[in-house]
Amino acid sequence: MPTPLDNPRDRLVLPFLGPVYDYIAQPGVWVLIRIITGAMLVMSGWPKIQAPFAMAGMMGGLVPFGPGWFWSLVVSLTEFLGGILIVIGLFTRPAALAATILLLVTLSFHLNNPYGTSFLTPEGVAFMTGEGAQYFTDAARAQLAPDGGVSFLSGVQQKAEFTSTFWACLTALFAAFGGGYLSLDKMVLKREF
């Protein structure tokens, strides 16, 4: 059965490029995307791994089962250690599956708990446009003052939803297809999950 990565020469417009796709372009891009995806998880997990129980209170209120400290630790380890495993391509599928589940839970959280309708209270807007104006750039005042930050928070909400969706899709890709070329799964273990 053909895979999405097959390059049958009879279907290529420029058949002589088949080996370039097979041995350079596809392996190179796959490794680059894997490293970037894992590195982003590591960067997101770095502050969490430094204080792995810091989200215990929040997690306790969000997750209906288990103690919050446990889920705080799981999130920290999934992002940081899972990201490292994805970067090096070791146990790629399980690490990517765990990250995908985490990111889908994050997306669900953002969809069910939007940022709200106002960033600033009326008093905050008055401070920002009055005596506290020196603490804000002109751009900040122009964006936040007219509506109290409603449009600003709408953009923040959209970004949270987009990034959770985007990274969940990328990690799902590695959960489905594995570490691929130049991964420790393939080069050292010579097996994949």
N, C-alpha and C positions, 0 to 999 in steps of 0.2 A: 504494500500500500504506500503510495507516495506521501511524503510529509511536506509541510509548508516550506521546508528548507531545501527541498530537491530542486535541482537545476537541469532538467533534461535538455540536452543540447538541441534537440529538434524543435523545442519551443522557445528558445532564446533568439532574439533578433540578431544578436551578435554572438554566435555560438562559441567563438574563440575566447570569450570572456568567462565561460563556464568555470575553468580552473581558478580564475581570479575570485569569483564568487565563492567557490567551494573551499579554497585554501587560504584566502586572505581576508576578503570583505566580511563574510559571515562570521568566521571565528573571531576576527578582530572586533567587530561591532558587538558581538555577544559578550565577549570578555569586558569590553568597555562599559556596556550597560550594566553588567553584573557588578562590576567594581563600583560604579557610581551609585547604584541602588543600595548596595551594602554600606558604602561610605556614608550615604545620607542617613541610614538607620543608625550607624555608629555615632554620627554627630548629634542626632536627635536623642540618642540614648545616653550620651556622655554625661549631661547634667543629672540625669536620673540615676545613673549607676554610682555617682558620687554621693547621692543621698537616696538610696534605694527604697526607703520607707517613707519618704516625704509626701507621697501621694496617698498614704494610708487612709486619712480622713475622707478625702474625696472618693477614693475607690470603695470605701465601706458604704458610702451613700449611693453609689452607682451600681455596684454588683450585688444582686439579691442573695448570693450564696457565698459562703466563705468569708474569712476576715479580710478587712481592707489591706492590712499589712502584707498578706500573702499576694494579693493581686498587684499591689504596688511593686513588689519584688519581681513578679512575673513580667510586668510591663518593662521594667528596667532591664532585666536579663534578655528578654525577647528582642528589644531594640538594639542593645549594645552587643551582646554576644552573638545574637542572630545575625546582626550586620557584619560582624567579623567573619563568621562562617560563610556568609554569602560572598563577601569580598574574595576570600581564598578558595571558594568553591568546595568546601568540605561539608558534608551532610546538607547540601544545598537545598534539596527538596523539603526536608522537615523544617529547616530553619526558615525557608521562604513561606511555607504553609503557616507556620506559627505567626510570622510577620503579617501575612495576608489576613489572618483571622483578627489579629490585633488592630490592623488598619481598618477593617470593616466594622469592628466594634467602635473605633474612633469615629468613623463616618456616621454610624448610627447615633452616637452621642451628639455630634454636631447637628445632625438633622433634627433630633428630638429636643435639643437644648440650645436653641439659637442665642446669639449674643444679646438680644434684646433690642429695644427701640431707641434708647438714648444712651449716649456715651457720657454726656455731661448733664448734670442737673441744671435748672435755670440759674442757680447760684454759681455753678461752675462756668456757664457761658458768660455771666456778668463779670466774673473774675477775669476770665480770659480776654474779654474785650475792654475791661477797665484797668484797674490797678495792676493786674497780673499780666498785662499784654507783653511786657518785656520777656516773659518766660516762654512765649510761643512765637513761632515764625509766622510770617504773613500768610504762608500757604496753610498752616495749621488753623489759623483763625478763619481763613476763607472757607475751609472745608468743614470745620466743626461748629462755628458760631451760628450760621443760619438755621440749622435744624437740630442743634444739640448733638450732632454726631451721628444722626440716623443713617445718612448715606455712607459715612465712614464705616459704621458697624456692618452695614449691608455688604460692603466690600470685604471686610474681615471675614464675615460669615461665608461669602462665596469662596474666598481663598481657602478657608478651612475645609470646606466641602470638596473643592477641586483637588487640593493636595492629598487629602485622604483617599480620594478616588484614584488619582493618578498613581500614587505609590502602592496602593492595594493591587491595581492592575499589573504593575511591574513585578511585584513580589509574586503574584499569582502566575505570571509567566514563568518564573523560575521554579515555582512549585510544580508546574505542569511539565516543563521541559528539562529541568535539572540544570546543573552548573555548566554543562556543555564543554566546549573546547577549553583547554588550559585550566581545568579545574582539578583540585586535588582528588575529587571523587573519581575522575577519569584517569588521571595520571598516576596516583599512588594507590588508591583503593581498587582501581580498575573495576569498580561497580558503582551503581547508583541505586538509590532507594526507589 
